[in-house]
């Protein structure tokens, strides 16, 4: 089911202006419908041509080609949908999990979207992190908190491997682990707590993270708090680093009772409500590479695309 609405639609069509900044919601597109299954945690490919998603329990990875709207299953493996990583060289890196005698063993694989070939990178290891993309060619991961790297062979895709490695983040015992040029630094910018959803800004100068029960923050790479965003779950940088998307969700201890999507300027000064619904719970937004679309899932598993116009 694919629906595109340009004017008034069930989420929100609005134009809001604050201090010279205007955010206009132009329309929405239903990427998936109930007949196609329930999908969650969507994200764009780096070139914007595909949208990836998984199931609620992270089982499997699927993607939809925006050119023909066909949904293709990439993997049906347990855990594959958790923090999988599409890269610009047409590879998708992901971790799979299996249990043996009550213990979890994980593997890292790559899937080539052109050839459909699967490559094993790390096999049946304990305490294996999800793969992180250093520069769209070099992949980093940790095994029992020890840093490892994988450099793909420069054959099929004819892509040169850069020696520049951008900083990336892991969560280690509930704290932020910043890895920069192979050196790990443990950070707790907001004090003790359970740190989740960490990311580095597009210009590699700031950190974005949430502390459960406290809020969401922006800090520098040394952990000095720059902005307190308050309650802002699942925060995500816009491609230009000027905006942060997030969901404002509430629950009753058993189920989610409300959830809407917002974007806020990276300095925390200007906030815009993107959805405003009671009967639809919008969650887990992610930016398009062009920065003018958000993709998200509803609580009942429908993938939706929202078109934006942002004027500074």
N, C-alpha and C positions, 0 to 999 in steps of 0.2 A: 504494500500500500504506500503510494507516494503522493503526498499532497503539498502544494505550494500556495501560500497565501501572501499577498502583497500589501493588503491594507489592514482591515480589522480581522484579528484571528484570536484563537482561544487562549493564547498565552498573554501577550501584551504588545501593542503597537504604540510607541510613544516617542516623543522627542523632548529631551530634557536639556536645559541649558543652565550651567552654573559657571560664573566667572569666565565667560568666553568659550567654555567647552560644551560641545553639544554631542549627545549620544542618541542616535535614532535607531530604533528597532524596525527594520524594513519588512521582515516577514519570517516565516518558519517553513521548514520542509521536514515531513515525516520520512526518516530514512528507512525505518523498519516498522512493521505492523504486527499485530498479535498473531496473524497466520504464519509469520516467519519465525516466531520464537521470541523468547525473552532475552535481551542482551543488555550489558552494563559496561561501565568504565570505558567509554569510547575515546579514541584519540586519532588525530590526523597522521597521515604519512608526511614526511618532511617536504615533499613536493606538492602536497595538497590534493593529490589525485585519488586518494583512498581514505576511507575511514575504517579503523580497526575497532573491534570490541570483543567481549568475552561473555561468559555466563556469570551469574551472581556468585557462584562458588569458584570462579577463576578457572573453570574447566574449559580448555580449548581456546583457540583464537580464530576469529573470523574477520574478513574484511569485505568491504563493499567498494567496487570501482564506481566512482562518481560519473564516469562516462557512460556506462551501460546499466548502472544500478543493480548489478548482479552480486549476490552474496556468496562468497567462497570460503570454505573451511580450510584454514591453514594447519590447524592441529586440533586433536580431540583429547590431548593429554591433561592429566591433573596438574593444576598449578600453573599451566602455561600462560594463562591470562593475567597473572600478577606481575606488574611492572615489566611487561615485555617492551622491547625497544626496536622500533623501526628506524632504519638508517637511510641516508641519502644514496648509498650505493646498492639499493634494492635488496638489502638483506633485512631480515627480522630476527633479532636475538631474543631468546626466551629461556626460562628455567622450567624444568618439569620435576615433579616430585613423585616418589613412591615410598611405600612403607614396608619394612621387612622386620619381623619380630618386634614390632612396636617402635622402631626407629625410622626416622625420615632420611631418605637418601635422595639427593638432587643431582640433576644433570643440566648442562647448558648446551643449547643447540642453536644453529642458525638455519633459517629457511630462505632460500633464494626465490624471490617472487618471479623472476624471469624463467629459471630452469625448473623450479619446484623441487630442487635438490635440498636435502637436509644434511647438515654436517654436525657431527658430535664434537664438542669442544672440551667439556668436562663431564665425566661420567661417574654417577653413583658416589657422590661425595657427601660427607656430613658437614653441616653448617656452611653451606654454599649460598652466597648472596645472589641477587639478581644481577644480570649484566648491565654495566653502565657504559655509555658511549662517550669516549674522550674527544673524538674529532671526526666522527662519521666513518672512521676506518678502524681505529684501535679500540678494542673493548676491554674494560677492566671489570674484575669481580674479586671477591674475597673468599678464601677458604679458611674457616675458623679464624676470621679477622686478619688473615695474611693476604696481602695484595698480590693479585695475579693479573697478567695481561694476555690478550690474544690479538695478533695482527693477521688479518686475512691475507691469503696469497693474492698477489696482484696479477690475476690471470683473467677470469671471466669478465669482470667489470671494467678492467683497464683503468682503475682509479689509483692515483698515486697516494701513498700513505704519508700523511703529514707527521712531522716530528713534534708539532705543537700539541700539548695535552691540556685540555681545559680542566679546571678543578671539578670534582664531583663529590657527592655526599652519600654516606651510608648511615644507617641507624645502628649503633652499637650499644647494647645493654640500655636502651632507652635514651641514649644521648646522641648528639650529632657527631659524626666522624667526617671531618673535611679532609679529603685526599687531594693534595696538590703537588704535582711533579713527583709522585711516588712517596710523599711524606704525609703521614697521618697526624691530624690534630683533633683532639676531643674537645667539643665545645658544649657549654650549657648556658647560653646567653640569658635565658630567663630564669636561671636558677634550677633547682631540682624539679624533675617532672618527667613525664613520658613524651618525648619529642616524636612528631609524626609529620609526614608530607613535606620533607625538606627538598629544596631545590636551589640552584644557583641562578642568578640573574643572567640574561642573555649577554651582558657585557662582562660577566665573570667578576663583578665587584661586590655583589651583595648576596645575602642568604635570605630565603623565605621559608618559614616553618611554622608549625602549630605545636603548642604545648597543651596536651589534653587537660581540660578543666581550667585553663588560664586564658588562652587566646592565640592569635596569630600575629607574627612579628616579622619585621625586616631588620636585618643587622648587617654590619660589614663583615668581612672575612675573618676578623678577629673576635667576632661575637659581641661587638658593641651594638646595643639596640638603637636603631635609627627611627623606627616607626612601630607604634602599637596599633594594629588594625582591629583589635577587639575580637568579637566572635565572628570568625570567617573560616569555615571549614573547607578542606580540599582546595587550598589556594594554588593558583597557577599564574605564572608570568605571561604577559602578552609577548609576542615575538620581538617587539621593540623595547620591552622592559618598562614601558610607561604606565601599564595597567596591570591589575591583578584581578582575576576572576575568582569567585568562590560561591559556595552554597551556604545559605542560612537555614539550617534544618533544625527541627525540634522533634522530640519523641516523648513518649509516656513511659519509657522504660522497657516497653515490649515491641513497639513499632513506631515508625516515623509518622508523625501527625501533620507536619507541614514542612515544605521546603521550597525556597525560591532562589533564583540566581541573581547575583549582583556583580558589578565590576567597580573597582575603586582605583583611583590614581595611586601610583607607587609611593607617593609621599603621604598618602592617607587623607588628603584634603578634600577630594571630590568623590562622592559615591553615587552610583546610579543603579536603580533597581531594574533588572532586565525582564524578569517574569513576575507576575502578580496573580496567582491563581489559588483557589481553595480546593478544587477537585483534581488538580494535576500537581504532582510533587516532582519538581525538576531537580536533578542531582548530578554531581560529578561533571562539571563543565570543563572543556578543554578548548584551547584556541586553534584556529586555522593558522597555517604559516603566513598567510597574508594579513592576519590580524583583524579581519573584518567579519569573521564568523565564529560562533561558538557551537560546539557539538556537545550534547549531554544525553543522559538517559532519564526517563521517568521512573518512578518507584516501581511501576509494574512492568518495566523492561522494554520500553519503546525508545528508540534512538531518534533524537530530534536535532535538527540544524537550525540555528538562529542567525539571520543575516543582520549585521550592524553597520551603521555609519558613524564613525567617530571623527569629530572635528575639534582640533585644539585651538 
